[in-house]
């Protein structure tokens, strides 16, 4: 009996129209599909990843990861047919839990093996995927620290109450702390020579 081959459309969740069509045996493990997807998009393995059973709304269901976490099986033993069994099946694949690259997988057709063809194989591609680390800028967004960007950020100032007397007191305390040097960068020890006990710490 011929091995069943699933032709899967793997769509990258990005603003660009980027997808790959991959043919793979339904008897192959999800680990084989994991590597086939990364190869087809030109990315290297090495990060955590998971497949999820899904539906037409792309809701995530049962998870199959690189390691068996809950006893439900992992990519090394679970077969493609477990998550893609018919034309109505859907799956979500997530690669790198920090950058959270997501792919939507749906079957195009099921066929039989062809003589002389090695599977899995890339049979169609559309669009150029972004660089794998292109999300790194988003990961660092909002991580500005005091003193960066040429000045102190307002988010590090004490919140005001709306009461004139209390707010005036807070302003006075903030001005005094600046005069006393408490808002300076204390990762530097310049100018601290002569403080009692400092020599014992050096």
C-alpha positions in Angstrom: 0.0 0.0 0.0 1.3 3.4 -1.0 2.3 5.9 1.8 -0.1 8.8 2.1 1.5 12.1 1.3 0.1 15.4 2.7 0.7 18.6 0.7 0.7 21.3 3.4 0.5 25.0 2.9 2.6 26.7 5.7 1.7 30.4 6.0 3.9 32.7 8.1 2.0 35.1 10.3 3.4 38.3 9.0 2.2 41.4 7.1 3.8 40.1 3.9 2.2 37.3 1.9 4.7 34.5 2.7 4.0 30.8 2.5 5.6 27.4 1.5 4.0 24.3 0.2 5.6 21.2 1.7 4.9 17.5 0.8 5.5 15.1 3.6 4.4 11.6 4.6 1.6 11.5 7.1 3.7 8.7 8.8 6.5 11.2 9.4 7.0 12.6 12.8 6.2 16.2 13.7 10.0 16.6 14.3 10.5 16.0 10.5 7.9 18.6 9.7 9.5 21.0 12.2 12.8 20.8 10.3 11.1 20.9 6.9 9.4 24.1 7.8 12.5 25.8 9.1 14.5 24.6 6.0 11.9 25.9 3.6 12.0 29.4 5.2 15.8 29.4 5.4 15.9 29.5 9.2 18.1 27.4 11.5 16.9 25.0 14.2 17.9 25.5 17.8 15.0 27.3 19.5 11.9 25.8 21.3 8.9 25.0 19.2 5.4 23.5 19.4 2.7 22.3 17.1 -1.0 22.9 18.2 -4.1 21.2 16.9 -6.3 23.9 15.5 -9.5 24.7 13.7 -10.8 27.2 11.0 -10.5 30.0 13.5 -6.9 29.1 14.2 -7.6 28.6 17.9 -4.8 26.6 19.6 -5.7 23.2 21.0 -3.6 20.3 22.1 0.1 21.0 22.1 3.0 18.9 20.9 6.4 20.3 21.8 10.0 19.3 21.4 9.9 17.7 24.8 7.0 15.7 26.3 5.7 18.0 29.0 2.3 16.5 29.9 2.7 12.9 28.8 0.8 13.5 25.6 3.7 12.8 23.3 6.3 15.0 21.7 7.5 15.8 18.2 9.8 12.8 18.1 7.0 10.3 18.4 3.8 12.0 17.3 3.0 11.7 13.6 1.8 14.3 11.1 -1.4 12.3 10.8 -2.2 13.1 14.4 -2.7 16.8 13.7 -3.4 16.7 10.0 -5.7 13.8 9.2 -8.0 15.3 6.6 -8.7 18.4 4.5 -10.5 20.0 7.3 -7.6 19.7 9.7 -5.6 22.8 10.8 -2.5 23.3 12.9 -0.5 26.2 14.3 3.2 25.9 14.6 5.1 28.3 16.9 8.9 28.7 16.7 11.0 30.5 19.3 8.9 31.3 22.3 10.7 34.7 22.7 10.1 36.0 19.2 6.9 33.9 18.8 7.1 33.3 15.1 3.7 31.7 14.2 2.8 29.6 11.2 -0.7 28.5 10.0 -0.7 25.0 8.5 -3.5 23.6 6.3 -3.6 20.7 3.9 -4.0 21.4 0.2 -4.4 17.7 -0.9 -3.5 14.2 0.0 -1.7 12.0 -2.6 0.4 8.9 -2.9 4.2 8.8 -3.1 5.9 9.3 -6.4 8.7 7.0 -7.5 12.2 8.6 -7.1 11.0 11.4 -4.9 12.4 12.0 -1.4 10.1 13.4 1.2 9.6 15.8 2.7 10.1 18.2 -0.2 9.4 21.8 -0.9 7.1 22.0 -3.9 6.0 25.7 -4.0 7.0 28.9 -2.4 5.7 32.5 -2.3 7.2 35.6 -0.8 10.5 36.3 1.0 10.4 35.7 4.7 11.7 38.4 7.1 15.1 37.9 8.8 14.7 35.6 11.8 15.9 38.2 14.2 13.9 41.1 12.7 11.6 41.1 15.8 14.5 41.8 18.1 13.8 45.6 18.0 10.3 44.9 19.3 11.6 42.8 22.2 13.7 45.8 23.4 11.0 48.4 23.0 10.0 50.0 26.2 13.1 48.9 28.0 14.6 52.4 28.3 16.4 53.1 31.6 16.9 56.4 33.4 19.7 58.5 31.9 19.3 57.0 28.4 18.3 59.1 25.5 19.8 62.3 26.9 17.6 62.8 29.9 15.5 61.3 32.6 12.2 59.8 31.6 9.0 61.2 33.1 7.9 57.6 34.0 10.6 57.5 36.7 9.3 60.6 38.5 6.9 60.3 41.5 3.3 60.4 40.5 1.4 63.6 41.5 -1.7 63.5 43.7 -3.5 66.6 42.5 -3.3 68.1 46.0 -1.2 71.4 45.6 0.4 71.1 49.1 1.3 67.4 48.7 2.6 67.8 45.1 4.7 70.8 46.2 6.2 68.6 48.9 7.0 65.9 46.4 8.6 68.4 44.0 10.7 69.7 46.9 11.8 66.1 47.8 12.7 65.4 44.2 14.8 68.6 43.9 16.6 67.7 47.1 17.4 64.2 45.9 18.8 65.6 42.6 21.0 68.1 44.6 22.2 65.3 46.9 23.1 63.2 43.8 20.6 60.4 44.3 19.5 60.6 40.6 23.0 60.2 39.3 24.3 57.0 37.8 25.5 55.0 40.9 27.1 52.3 38.7 30.0 54.7 38.6 32.3 55.4 41.6 33.9 58.5 40.2 34.1 61.3 42.7 33.4 59.0 45.7 37.0 58.9 47.0 37.2 59.9 50.6 34.0 58.4 51.7 34.4 56.5 55.0 34.8 52.8 54.5 35.0 53.0 50.7 38.6 51.8 50.6 37.5 48.6 52.4 35.2 47.7 49.6 37.7 48.3 46.8 
